[in-house]
Structures are given as C-alpha cells and as structure tokens.
Amino acid sequence: MKTIKSTGYFPITSSFVRLLTCAVIFVTLVDQSEKTTGQRKRIVNIIDHLLINKKPDEDLKSAVVTFRALMQDRPITFNMADFVNVNYSFLVSLTSVLVTYTIILLQNVN
C-alpha cells in the first residue's frame, strides 16, 4: 500500500494565517493601550485648562481637583485576567519570545 505524503499548501497557509492573526491581536492591543494613554493625558490637559483659564466655583473646583488627583495617582492599566499587567516591558518581552521561537522553528524545517 502506497501512501501519499504530499500535504499541499494547507500547512503553510494555516501557519501564515495563524501568524497574521497573532500580529493583528498584538497590534490592536498596542493601539488600544496607546489610545487609552493619550485619552488620559487629554483629560488631564482639559482639567488643567479648566482650572487655570475658566475659574470655576469652589464646589466644581474641589471635585475637579479630586478627579485630577485620582487620574494622576491611579493610572489606567491593562491586565490579562488579573494575572499579568500589559505594559511596554511585557510587550517587548512577548515580541522577543515570538521572534526567537519563530527563528528556532525556521531552523528546524527540513
């Protein structure tokens, strides 16, 4: 009995699609993190503008100052199921692991 070992292009295509999906998820994660950080900075700038230029009454001023202090003291962070924080050092280490693993896999291909 003869077996045909030709698998065609399916393994290459599925690996490429899997790699593309991981890259899209990674880029989306970085993009959302950047947008959130930019929005936080924008909110702080708006609060500063309100406090300096608009001269709010004392009730509003105390509430805005409290909100600004909370924004400064508790930065917005992303985490994965409260297991690991997603920050730049995590993203860099994740990228290095993926590149190293890909190089090892490419070296072992016949």
N, C-alpha and C positions, 0 to 999 in steps of 0.2 A: 504494500500500500504506500503510495506516494503522498506526501503532504506538501502543500504549497506554503512557503514561508513568506511570501510577498504580502506585506500588510498595506502597501499603498501609502498614500499621503495622510491617512487619518491620524496616526500618532503625532506627526509633525504639526498638522493643523490644530489638533486639540491642545497640544502644548503651547502653541503660539496664542491661541485664544485664551487659554488659562493665564499666560503671562500678560497678555493685554488687559484682561480683567483685573489682575492684581495691580497693574500700573494705573488703571483708571481709579480704582479704590484708593490707592496711595495718593494720587494727585488730588482727588476730591477731598481726602482727609486734610491734606496740607492747605488746600484752598479754603476750606471751611474754617480751619484754625486761623489763617491769616485774616479772613473777613471778620471773625469774631474779635480778634485783637484790634483791628482797625476800627471797628464799631465802638469798642471800649474807649479807645483814645478819642474818638469823635465825641462821645458822650461827655468825657471829662473836659474837652475843649468847650463844648456848649455850656457846661456848668460854669466854667471859669468866665466865659463871656457874659453869662447871666449875672454872676456875682460882681464882676468888675464894671460892666457898662450899664446894666439895667437898674441897679439899686433897688432890689426887691424889699418888701416889708419884712419885718423880723420873723414872722411865722414861716413864711416861704424860705427865707434865708437860712434859718436853722434846719429846716427839712432838707434843703439842697446841700448844705454843708455836711450834714449827716450822710446823705446819699453819696456825695463825693468821697467822703472818708471810707465808706463801705466799698466803693469802686476801687479805691487805691489799695486798701488793705486785703481785700479778697479778690484776687484776680480770677478771671474765668479760666477754668482748666477743663480739658477733655480727659476722660479716663475710659478704660475698657472694663466694664463690669466691676468697677472699684478695685481692679486688680493692679493695673499699671497706669500711670499718667502718660498721656500722649503729649510730648513736647519735642523740641528740636533735637535734643540728645537721643531720645528714643527713636525718632525718625531716621537720624543719621546711622544709628547702630542697626536698625532694621534694614536700611539700604545696603550697608556693608555686608550684612549676613546674606541678603539675597544675591548680591553680586558674587560673593565668594562661593555660595552654593551653585550658582549658575556656571561659574568657571570650572568648578570641580566636576559638574555633570558634563560639561562640554569636553573636558579632557578624557572622560571615561567612555565617550561614544566611539564605537568601532570605526 
